[in-house]
Amino acid sequence: MAKKANKDEQKTNVMRLLDQAKIPYQTFCYADTDALSGTEVAAVLAQNPDQVFKTLVTVGKTGTHYVFVIPVNRELNLKKAAKAVGDKSVDMIKSKELLPLTGYIHGGCSPIGMKKPFTTVLHSSAKDFETILFSAGKIGYQVQVAPEDLQKLVPFTFSDVAE
């Protein structure tokens, strides 16, 4: 059964960065479950899937990389995504490119703490919530943060980029 993480559990780099910035957050651990997909994670954590977000990394026609943070129960609309960042088109990067590019593996990618800053877009539905959940940078861990606090660490724009 998933639980709120306690103080004895290991801190991820995301948690350390939130601590350094004095940003309040809550951690959730689901490492002892079989949850793989974002919707499974939301269910195990007994959270609204509209409020649990996944981090997707894309590459534009220009070769520029972009990060999109969208609800786990939605799919990225590549046309809307390209329009939101002002590129002709965007495509998902290959899974094997994720770790060298961001420092994160598939399933544990967070908008916080990537190897370098990328243009980031948060789905506009995040404005509907006081806090949102997303990966803490390691499979099995999520953090819950207010979008305005996330903005202090990761500059982003809001846009409806999902379907």
N, C-alpha and C positions, 0 to 999 in steps of 0.2 A: 504494500500500500504506500502511496506517495505521502510525503510529509513535508512540513516546513523544515528547512535545514536548521541545524543548531550550531552554536558557536564552535563546537569541536570539529565540525566538518571542514574540509579544506576550502580555502578561499581560492577563487579563480582570479585571473588577471583582471577580469571585468569588475569583480567585487573590490579588488584593491584600488582600481582606478576610481570607482565610485566613492570609496572611503577617502582617498586622497582629495577628491573634489568636495568632500563633506556633503554628498548627495544621499538623502535617505532612500533606502531600498529594502525590499524584503526578498529573501531567497527561498526557493522551493527545490526540493530534491526528488527526482523520480528515478534515480539510478538503479534502484532495486526492482524495477518493473521491466516489462517487455515493450513498453511504449516506444514506437519509432516515429510515426508520423506526427505532425503538429497537432492534428485533431485528437490522436491517441494521447498525446501529452496533456492537452487541455482536459480531456476526460479523466485521466488519472489524477490530475491536480484538482479536479472538481471546479474548473474555471470555465467561464464563458469563452468559447472558441473565437468569438469576435474580438475578445480582449487579449488573446494570446497571439503574438506576432512571430513571423519567421523572417529571417534575413537572407535575401537573395542577391547574388552578385552577377552582374551582366557586363558585357563589353559592347560598346557602340560601334557603328560603322567607322567612326573616326579612330578607333583603337582605344578610346578612353573607357575606363571601368567605372561602373555606377553601382550603388547599393540601394536596394529597395526593401523596405520593411513593411510587410503586409500581413493581414490576419491569416492564421493557419488554415482557415476553411475557405480561402479564396485562392485564385490563380492570378499570376501576374499577366496583365494585358500588355504585350510587348509594344504594340502601337501607342497606347496611352503612355507607357513608360518612356519610349523614345521622345514623344512630344514633351513630356514633363522635364526632360533634361536637355531638350533642344538638339537632339541627335537625329540623323535620318532614320536609323533603326537600332535596336538593341537585341542581343541574343544572350541566353544564359551561358555562363562560362562552363567549360568542361570541369567535372568534379576533380580531376587530377590537378587542375590549375589553381584550385581554391587555397590549399595549404601554402604553396609558395607565394601566392599573391597577398593573402590576408593574414596568414598565421593560424587559421582555423580550419578544422575539418568539416566535412559535410555532416550536418546534424548538430554541430556545436558552434556555428558561426554567429557572432554577435556584432551589432553595429559599433559597439564600444571596443576599443583596443586593437583595431586592425593595424597591420604593419605600417600603413600610411593612410592619410585621409583620402576619402573618395567622396564625390558628390553623392549625397544621400537623400532619398525621398521616403518620407513616412506616409503611409496610406492615410488619407484624410479622415477616415473613421476613428483614428486614434484620438481626435479632438473630442469624441463623444464620451471618453472615459477619463476619470481622474488619474488612473494609472493603467499601464499596459505591462504585459509580461513578454519577455523574450529571452533568448539563450544567454546564459551567463558565461559563454565561451567554452563550455565543456559539456559533452553529452551527459544528460542526467541532471543538469542544473539549470534553473531559470531564475531571472531576477524580475522584480516588479518595481517599476519606476514611473514617476509622473513624466509625461511627454515634455513638459517645460523644463524639467530637470535634465532629461536626456539631451535637450538642446544645448545645455552648458558644456557637454563633452563632445557631442557630435552635431555640428551644424547641419540642419536638414530643412527641406521644404515639405509642405503638405501637398499631396495631390491624389486624386482618385485614379490609381494605376492598376486596379484589380478588377476582376470580373467574378 
